[in-house]
């Protein structure tokens, strides 16, 4: 199932493991939310060097669009 979801979303990253798929209402719109884990955990964005960390110190990568 993991590979089918990745194909449908056109995600080519081999090291990305989808953990949950759900619908949430964000800004009054029903939105598909895909939670995933990238292993090994990246230290920073390959393109810009930015690091985003949540309140627990865990790295977060957000892709919009």
Biopython code that builds the backbone (N, CA, C, O; Angstrom):
import numpy as np
from Bio.PDB.StructureBuilder import StructureBuilder

atoms = [
    (1, "UNK", "N", (0.825, -1.196, 0.000)),
    (1, "UNK", "CA", (0.000, 0.000, 0.000)),
    (1, "UNK", "C", (0.867, 1.257, 0.000)),
    (1, "UNK", "O", (0.517, 2.249, -0.640)),
    (2, "UNK", "N", (1.974, 1.225, 0.699)),
    (2, "UNK", "CA", (2.863, 2.371, 0.793)),
    (2, "UNK", "C", (3.318, 2.822, -0.596)),
    (2, "UNK", "O", (3.304, 4.015, -0.898)),
    (3, "UNK", "N", (3.726, 1.857, -1.448)),
    (3, "UNK", "CA", (4.186, 2.199, -2.794)),
    (3, "UNK", "C", (3.051, 2.739, -3.655)),
    (3, "UNK", "O", (3.276, 3.626, -4.478)),
    (4, "UNK", "N", (1.842, 2.226, -3.484)),
    (4, "UNK", "CA", (0.696, 2.710, -4.263)),
    (4, "UNK", "C", (0.383, 4.165, -3.950)),
    (4, "UNK", "O", (0.097, 4.948, -4.856)),
    (5, "UNK", "N", (0.435, 4.529, -2.680)),
    (5, "UNK", "CA", (0.177, 5.916, -2.278)),
    (5, "UNK", "C", (1.260, 6.822, -2.836)),
    (5, "UNK", "O", (0.967, 7.909, -3.335)),
    (6, "UNK", "N", (2.517, 6.381, -2.753)),
    (6, "UNK", "CA", (3.621, 7.189, -3.272)),
    (6, "UNK", "C", (3.490, 7.391, -4.782)),
    (6, "UNK", "O", (3.756, 8.485, -5.280)),
    (7, "UNK", "N", (3.087, 6.358, -5.513)),
    (7, "UNK", "CA", (2.890, 6.492, -6.961)),
    (7, "UNK", "C", (1.768, 7.472, -7.263)),
    (7, "UNK", "O", (1.899, 8.314, -8.153)),
    (8, "UNK", "N", (0.671, 7.370, -6.531)),
    (8, "UNK", "CA", (-0.473, 8.241, -6.752)),
    (8, "UNK", "C", (-0.109, 9.703, -6.500)),
    (8, "UNK", "O", (-0.598, 10.591, -7.198)),
    (9, "UNK", "N", (0.745, 9.959, -5.510)),
    (9, "UNK", "CA", (1.153, 11.318, -5.166)),
    (9, "UNK", "C", (2.410, 11.756, -5.920)),
    (9, "UNK", "O", (2.904, 12.866, -5.721)),
    (10, "UNK", "N", (2.925, 10.878, -6.788)),
    (10, "UNK", "CA", (4.129, 11.155, -7.586)),
    (10, "UNK", "C", (5.343, 11.449, -6.709)),
    (10, "UNK", "O", (6.134, 12.346, -7.001)),
    (11, "UNK", "N", (5.475, 10.691, -5.646)),
    (11, "UNK", "CA", (6.624, 10.805, -4.746)),
    (11, "UNK", "C", (7.633, 9.743, -5.165)),
    (11, "UNK", "O", (7.305, 8.558, -5.228)),
    (12, "UNK", "N", (8.862, 10.168, -5.451)),
    (12, "UNK", "CA", (9.878, 9.237, -5.938)),
    (12, "UNK", "C", (10.930, 8.889, -4.893)),
    (12, "UNK", "O", (11.795, 8.051, -5.151)),
    (13, "UNK", "N", (10.877, 9.507, -3.731)),
    (13, "UNK", "CA", (11.873, 9.279, -2.677)),
    (13, "UNK", "C", (11.772, 7.851, -2.147)),
    (13, "UNK", "O", (10.745, 7.463, -1.589)),
    (14, "UNK", "N", (12.837, 7.070, -2.323)),
    (14, "UNK", "CA", (12.838, 5.664, -1.906)),
    (14, "UNK", "C", (12.869, 5.502, -0.389)),
    (14, "UNK", "O", (12.356, 4.516, 0.141)),
    (15, "UNK", "N", (13.467, 6.464, 0.310)),
    (15, "UNK", "CA", (13.642, 6.356, 1.759)),
    (15, "UNK", "C", (12.467, 6.915, 2.559)),
    (15, "UNK", "O", (12.561, 7.040, 3.780)),
    (16, "UNK", "N", (11.367, 7.252, 1.894)),
    (16, "UNK", "CA", (10.203, 7.816, 2.566)),
    (16, "UNK", "C", (9.201, 6.710, 2.872)),
    (16, "UNK", "O", (8.753, 6.005, 1.968)),
    (17, "UNK", "N", (8.847, 6.558, 4.155)),
    (17, "UNK", "CA", (7.888, 5.543, 4.579)),
    (17, "UNK", "C", (6.626, 6.243, 5.073)),
    (17, "UNK", "O", (6.662, 6.950, 6.080)),
    (18, "UNK", "N", (5.515, 6.049, 4.374)),
    (18, "UNK", "CA", (4.250, 6.674, 4.753)),
    (18, "UNK", "C", (3.692, 5.936, 5.964)),
    (18, "UNK", "O", (3.559, 4.713, 5.954)),
    (19, "UNK", "N", (3.365, 6.705, 7.017)),
    (19, "UNK", "CA", (2.881, 6.101, 8.261)),
    (19, "UNK", "C", (1.379, 6.259, 8.453)),
    (19, "UNK", "O", (0.749, 5.434, 9.115)),
    (20, "UNK", "N", (0.798, 7.318, 7.878)),
    (20, "UNK", "CA", (-0.635, 7.557, 8.064)),
    (20, "UNK", "C", (-1.153, 8.478, 6.967)),
    (20, "UNK", "O", (-0.461, 9.401, 6.536)),
    (21, "UNK", "N", (-2.371, 8.218, 6.523)),
    (21, "UNK", "CA", (-3.053, 9.077, 5.557)),
    (21, "UNK", "C", (-4.410, 9.412, 6.147)),
    (21, "UNK", "O", (-5.155, 8.518, 6.549)),
    (22, "UNK", "N", (-4.737, 10.706, 6.200)),
    (22, "UNK", "CA", (-6.008, 11.118, 6.792)),
    (22, "UNK", "C", (-6.521, 12.376, 6.112)),
    (22, "UNK", "O", (-5.799, 13.039, 5.366)),
    (23, "UNK", "N", (-7.766, 12.687, 6.381)),
    (23, "UNK", "CA", (-8.359, 13.945, 5.926)),
    (23, "UNK", "C", (-8.546, 14.841, 7.138)),
    (23, "UNK", "O", (-9.040, 14.405, 8.177)),
    (24, "UNK", "N", (-8.145, 16.099, 6.993)),
    (24, "UNK", "CA", (-8.330, 17.089, 8.045)),
    (24, "UNK", "C", (-8.895, 18.352, 7.418)),
    (24, "UNK", "O", (-8.689, 18.611, 6.232)),
    (25, "UNK", "N", (-9.608, 19.138, 8.217)),
    (25, "UNK", "CA", (-10.109, 20.415, 7.745)),
    (25, "UNK", "C", (-9.105, 21.493, 8.121)),
    (25, "UNK", "O", (-8.874, 21.757, 9.301)),
    (26, "UNK", "N", (-8.515, 22.108, 7.111)),
    (26, "UNK", "CA", (-7.543, 23.181, 7.292)),
    (26, "UNK", "C", (-8.021, 24.394, 6.515)),
    (26, "UNK", "O", (-8.274, 24.302, 5.314)),
    (27, "UNK", "N", (-8.143, 25.511, 7.178)),
    (27, "UNK", "CA", (-8.625, 26.754, 6.573)),
    (27, "UNK", "C", (-9.955, 26.529, 5.845)),
    (27, "UNK", "O", (-10.170, 27.006, 4.730)),
    (28, "UNK", "N", (-10.842, 25.780, 6.524)),
    (28, "UNK", "CA", (-12.199, 25.495, 6.048)),
    (28, "UNK", "C", (-12.230, 24.651, 4.777)),
    (28, "UNK", "O", (-13.233, 24.647, 4.064)),
    (29, "UNK", "N", (-11.139, 23.933, 4.484)),
    (29, "UNK", "CA", (-11.091, 23.052, 3.320)),
    (29, "UNK", "C", (-10.687, 21.657, 3.775)),
    (29, "UNK", "O", (-9.780, 21.496, 4.592)),
    (30, "UNK", "N", (-11.373, 20.645, 3.234)),
    (30, "UNK", "CA", (-11.015, 19.265, 3.531)),
    (30, "UNK", "C", (-9.706, 18.964, 2.796)),
    (30, "UNK", "O", (-9.619, 19.109, 1.577)),
    (31, "UNK", "N", (-8.694, 18.543, 3.555)),
    (31, "UNK", "CA", (-7.352, 18.398, 3.016)),
    (31, "UNK", "C", (-6.811, 17.001, 3.290)),
    (31, "UNK", "O", (-6.976, 16.470, 4.388)),
    (32, "UNK", "N", (-6.167, 16.409, 2.292)),
    (32, "UNK", "CA", (-5.506, 15.126, 2.468)),
    (32, "UNK", "C", (-4.173, 15.367, 3.163)),
    (32, "UNK", "O", (-3.350, 16.146, 2.682)),
    (33, "UNK", "N", (-3.960, 14.700, 4.291)),
    (33, "UNK", "CA", (-2.721, 14.853, 5.057)),
    (33, "UNK", "C", (-1.995, 13.509, 5.051)),
    (33, "UNK", "O", (-2.561, 12.485, 5.435)),
    (34, "UNK", "N", (-0.744, 13.525, 4.614)),
    (34, "UNK", "CA", (0.075, 12.321, 4.566)),
    (34, "UNK", "C", (1.217, 12.490, 5.559)),
    (34, "UNK", "O", (2.056, 13.377, 5.401)),
    (35, "UNK", "N", (1.249, 11.636, 6.585)),
    (35, "UNK", "CA", (2.355, 11.634, 7.542)),
    (35, "UNK", "C", (3.350, 10.580, 7.080)),
    (35, "UNK", "O", (2.968, 9.477, 6.690)),
    (36, "UNK", "N", (4.633, 10.932, 7.129)),
    (36, "UNK", "CA", (5.658, 9.998, 6.670)),
    (36, "UNK", "C", (6.946, 10.210, 7.445)),
    (36, "UNK", "O", (7.139, 11.231, 8.105)),
    (37, "UNK", "N", (7.821, 9.221, 7.346)),
    (37, "UNK", "CA", (9.124, 9.275, 7.999)),
    (37, "UNK", "C", (10.187, 9.096, 6.922)),
    (37, "UNK", "O", (10.104, 8.183, 6.100)),
    (38, "UNK", "N", (11.180, 9.969, 6.932)),
    (38, "UNK", "CA", (12.300, 9.868, 6.007)),
    (38, "UNK", "C", (13.477, 9.284, 6.769)),
    (38, "UNK", "O", (13.900, 9.829, 7.788)),
    (39, "UNK", "N", (14.001, 8.176, 6.271)),
    (39, "UNK", "CA", (15.105, 7.523, 6.963)),
    (39, "UNK", "C", (16.249, 7.297, 5.984)),
    (39, "UNK", "O", (16.019, 6.702, 4.931)),
    (40, "UNK", "N", (17.443, 7.733, 6.268)),
    (40, "UNK", "CA", (17.893, 8.369, 7.491)),
    (40, "UNK", "C", (17.355, 9.789, 7.606)),
    (40, "UNK", "O", (17.072, 10.442, 6.601)),
    (41, "UNK", "N", (17.218, 10.259, 8.847)),
    (41, "UNK", "CA", (16.680, 11.590, 9.105)),
    (41, "UNK", "C", (17.614, 12.652, 8.538)),
    (41, "UNK", "O", (18.806, 12.656, 8.848)),
    (42, "UNK", "N", (17.085, 13.558, 7.706)),
    (42, "UNK", "CA", (17.935, 14.609, 7.137)),
    (42, "UNK", "C", (18.336, 15.631, 8.197)),
    (42, "UNK", "O", (17.578, 15.896, 9.130)),
    (43, "UNK", "N", (19.518, 16.196, 8.050)),
    (43, "UNK", "CA", (19.995, 17.231, 8.965)),
    (43, "UNK", "C", (19.500, 18.606, 8.532)),
    (43, "UNK", "O", (19.230, 19.460, 9.377)),
    (44, "UNK", "N", (19.378, 18.831, 7.219)),
    (44, "UNK", "CA", (18.932, 20.125, 6.689)),
    (44, "UNK", "C", (18.439, 19.920, 5.264)),
    (44, "UNK", "O", (18.711, 18.893, 4.643)),
    (45, "UNK", "N", (17.709, 20.910, 4.753)),
    (45, "UNK", "CA", (17.213, 20.880, 3.378)),
    (45, "UNK", "C", (18.397, 20.845, 2.414)),
    (45, "UNK", "O", (19.343, 21.619, 2.562)),
    (46, "UNK", "N", (18.346, 19.953, 1.430)),
    (46, "UNK", "CA", (19.425, 19.854, 0.447)),
    (46, "UNK", "C", (19.519, 21.104, -0.415)),
    (46, "UNK", "O", (20.601, 21.470, -0.874)),
    (47, "UNK", "N", (18.381, 21.759, -0.633)),
    (47, "UNK", "CA", (18.358, 22.929, -1.515)),
    (47, "UNK", "C", (18.783, 24.213, -0.820)),
    (47, "UNK", "O", (19.615, 24.955, -1.342)),
    (48, "UNK", "N", (18.211, 24.484, 0.366)),
    (48, "UNK", "CA", (18.441, 25.789, 0.995)),
    (48, "UNK", "C", (19.183, 25.723, 2.326)),
    (48, "UNK", "O", (19.593, 26.759, 2.850)),
    (49, "UNK", "N", (19.365, 24.526, 2.884)),
    (49, "UNK", "CA", (20.073, 24.401, 4.151)),
    (49, "UNK", "C", (19.221, 24.681, 5.375)),
    (49, "UNK", "O", (19.734, 24.650, 6.494)),
    (50, "UNK", "N", (17.920, 24.956, 5.193)),
    (50, "UNK", "CA", (17.023, 25.271, 6.297)),
    (50, "UNK", "C", (16.723, 24.023, 7.124)),
    (50, "UNK", "O", (16.603, 22.922, 6.585)),
    (51, "UNK", "N", (16.604, 24.207, 8.436)),
    (51, "UNK", "CA", (16.170, 23.127, 9.311)),
    (51, "UNK", "C", (14.935, 23.593, 10.071)),
    (51, "UNK", "O", (14.896, 24.704, 10.600)),
    (52, "UNK", "N", (13.940, 22.734, 10.116)),
    (52, "UNK", "CA", (12.718, 23.026, 10.859)),
    (52, "UNK", "C", (12.576, 21.943, 11.915)),
    (52, "UNK", "O", (12.621, 20.754, 11.598)),
    (53, "UNK", "N", (12.404, 22.347, 13.170)),
    (53, "UNK", "CA", (12.332, 21.405, 14.281)),
    (53, "UNK", "C", (11.060, 21.678, 15.076)),
    (53, "UNK", "O", (10.712, 22.831, 15.330)),
    (54, "UNK", "N", (10.360, 20.595, 15.471)),
    (54, "UNK", "CA", (9.149, 20.767, 16.276)),
    (54, "UNK", "C", (9.516, 20.983, 17.744)),
    (54, "UNK", "O", (10.697, 21.059, 18.082)),
    (55, "UNK", "N", (8.522, 21.082, 18.605)),
    (55, "UNK", "CA", (8.738, 21.348, 20.024)),
    (55, "UNK", "C", (9.513, 20.262, 20.754)),
    (55, "UNK", "O", (10.080, 20.514, 21.817)),
    (56, "UNK", "N", (9.544, 19.051, 20.191)),
    (56, "UNK", "CA", (10.273, 17.938, 20.806)),
    (56, "UNK", "C", (11.677, 17.769, 20.239)),
    (56, "UNK", "O", (12.383, 16.826, 20.596)),
    (57, "UNK", "N", (12.086, 18.684, 19.351)),
    (57, "UNK", "CA", (13.412, 18.597, 18.750)),
    (57, "UNK", "C", (13.490, 17.668, 17.556)),
    (57, "UNK", "O", (14.585, 17.367, 17.079)),
    (58, "UNK", "N", (12.329, 17.202, 17.054)),
    (58, "UNK", "CA", (12.291, 16.300, 15.913)),
    (58, "UNK", "C", (12.233, 17.110, 14.619)),
    (58, "UNK", "O", (11.467, 18.069, 14.525)),
    (59, "UNK", "N", (13.033, 16.733, 13.624)),
    (59, "UNK", "CA", (13.062, 17.450, 12.345)),
    (59, "UNK", "C", (11.737, 17.267, 11.609)),
    (59, "UNK", "O", (11.161, 16.179, 11.619)),
    (60, "UNK", "N", (11.259, 18.330, 10.974)),
    (60, "UNK", "CA", (10.002, 18.314, 10.229)),
    (60, "UNK", "C", (10.279, 18.780, 8.808)),
    (60, "UNK", "O", (10.979, 19.770, 8.598)),
    (61, "UNK", "N", (9.731, 18.069, 7.840)),
    (61, "UNK", "CA", (9.789, 18.512, 6.454)),
    (61, "UNK", "C", (8.357, 18.670, 5.987)),
    (61, "UNK", "O", (7.555, 17.745, 6.118)),
    (62, "UNK", "N", (8.028, 19.828, 5.446)),
    (62, "UNK", "CA", (6.677, 20.106, 4.970)),
    (62, "UNK", "C", (6.755, 20.414, 3.491)),
    (62, "UNK", "O", (7.522, 21.282, 3.073)),
    (63, "UNK", "N", (5.954, 19.699, 2.683)),
    (63, "UNK", "CA", (5.892, 19.980, 1.257)),
    (63, "UNK", "C", (4.474, 20.404, 0.949)),
    (63, "UNK", "O", (3.528, 19.650, 1.174)),
    (64, "UNK", "N", (4.330, 21.593, 0.443)),
    (64, "UNK", "CA", (3.023, 22.111, 0.051)),
    (64, "UNK", "C", (2.987, 22.225, -1.460)),
    (64, "UNK", "O", (3.835, 22.878, -2.069)),
    (65, "UNK", "N", (1.981, 21.572, -2.067)),
    (65, "UNK", "CA", (1.822, 21.711, -3.510)),
    (65, "UNK", "C", (2.353, 20.589, -4.293)),
    (65, "UNK", "O", (2.273, 20.601, -5.521)),
]
sb = StructureBuilder()
sb.init_structure("model")
sb.init_model(0)
sb.init_chain("A")
sb.init_seg("    ")
for serial, (resi, resn, name, xyz) in enumerate(atoms, 1):
    if name == "N":
        sb.init_residue(resn, " ", resi, " ")
    sb.init_atom(name, np.array(xyz, "f"), 0.0, 1.0, " ", f" {name:<3s}", serial, name[0])
structure = sb.get_structure()
